[in-house]
Amino acid sequence: MKKSLVLLLTVVFAISLAACGNNTNNNAGSANTSSPSPSASESAAPSESATPSAEPLSGSVIASGSSALQPLAQAAADKFMADDQYKGVSVQIQGGGSGTGLSQVSDGQVQIGNSDVFAEEKLDADKAKELVDHKVAVIAMAAVAHKDVGVDNLTQQQLVDIFTGKVTNWKDVGGTDAKIVLVNRPSSSGTRATFEKYALGIKTEDLPGSIQEDASGTVKKLVSETPGAIGYLALSYLDESIIALKYEGVEPTTDNVKTNTYPVWAYEHMYTKGEPDAAAKAFLDYMMSPEIQQKDVVENGYIPTSDMKIERDAAGTVTNK
């Protein structure tokens, strides 16, 4: 009996030891497979540095001057203001002639002065030096006449005789028997300065009986409606309501202008007084964008400066590119 009790206690003790061993192994396995708790710095997601968004461009730009450049500048301004990134910028395009534009930008009245001529041709040298030239296109000028004049070509001398009053009837230059009516631009006009410099070769006086108009659009209307009328316009204004006269037998076309075969042309300048502010710079950059240069410039009768085969300085000297 005593031996049986000892044997039973021995078996119970052995079973207890085995159970304790299994529990120890299981606890160790659990400790080995579980991941350590991350520290607070490791568990927090890294914060991204806040990048301030750029403020939308805003401001007001007024460009005044050349009526020859006005159609192109207005078309560009309309597209510019319709673009989402420039909706905070207001752009106003005004005419008045190149002299007016140059004077106003020099005096700080406008941000941009549009001109068909170099600043030094209209302003004192010290004022001209303060301006920064932005050439945005090339434009050609043509003598234009009423459809009834019976002429489609004039030489330089014939034009000089007409605009100085030596010839007053179209029959004297091979046309119909009709009185010549001069439609001129004021002395402040860059179109007039270009026409006199490169078509006539001389400056002219305002003749009694001649008509003077500030705007190219009005000149076209008067020439088209007035029998015997003659004037001059940028190619951007030409249409079937008037006759564009050849110059020394050369047609006023963009291809002829690019090589200076047709010499009555000028750069379209957009001058700023010093470097432009952000709004004006954005608009000037937009003027030189492919959207404007390859589409609006060409469609409106201008020529991209990059298409010119030659260059011309303020003195009128032409060089090959």
Secondary structure, DSSP 8 states (H G I E B T S, - for coil): -HHHHHHHHHHHHHHHHHHHHHHHHHHHHHHHHS-----HHHHS--------------EEEEEEE-TTTHHHHHHHHHHHHHSGGGTTEEEEEEEE-HHHHHHHHHTTSSSEEEESS-GGGTS-HHHHHTEE--EEEEEEEEEEE-TTS--SEE-HHHHHHHHTTS--BGGGGTS-S-B-EEEE--TT-HHHHHHIIIIISS-----TT-EE-S-HHHHHHHHHHSTTEEEEEEGGG--TTSEE-EETTB---HHHHHTTSS--EEEEEEEEESS--HHHHHHHHHHTSHHIIIIIHHHTT-B-GGG-SEEE-TT--EEE-
